[in-house]
């Protein structure tokens, strides 16, 4: 289980130190605040750990990670003027790396305390994407062009047929359900709340619902809809 994640000067995020993670963890915030950026950073690290030493793969962790970051974020640089760093603690073992803004596809500072893992991490995108699996594979495996990053490619490789699951819930309802789950089972569900220019808040649904603009807007829209019906 992932227990800790730290990102410094990583894309939109100057400093995130998320400790004491649980089996279920939530990241909330408005559009374009960097939620997917955090998930993709974690995803790239997990896939690097899983790919190292597997089958005929003779690449070093640094080589695997460089390629995974390149095709997941599809950009030549991830940092700015200051040094970028990432650290994750998984099952009590550390995986970390860092480099500056001049780094493109080469990573020289990496620590991997993990042995081989049999797991295969996937990143679940919007459900509509799963209906174009063939297009995704062709664009990457045959054409080798940017467009669909590695989160999509790894997912369609992991499934044999397109899968589509319906999800019509509002974001507030999903958050409220997670809150009730935490209360009912006396269970910790850590929350990372991204507030844009206002900063970052850390919380836990076991204690309370977080204060966040996206949550407040969801509640407002729900109340507006109820009032119209009544």
Secondary structure, DSSP 8 states (H G I E B T S, - for coil): -EEEEEEEEETTEEEEEE-S--SSEEEE-STTSSHHHHHHHHHHHHHHHHHTT-TT----HHHHHHHHHHHHH-SS----SS-EEEEEEETTEEEEEEE-TT-SS---EEEE--------------GGGGGGHHHHHIIIIIS--SSS-HHHHHHHHH-SS---------HHHHHHHHHHHHHHTT---EEEEE-GGG-EEEEETTT-----HHHHHHHHHHHHHHHHH-
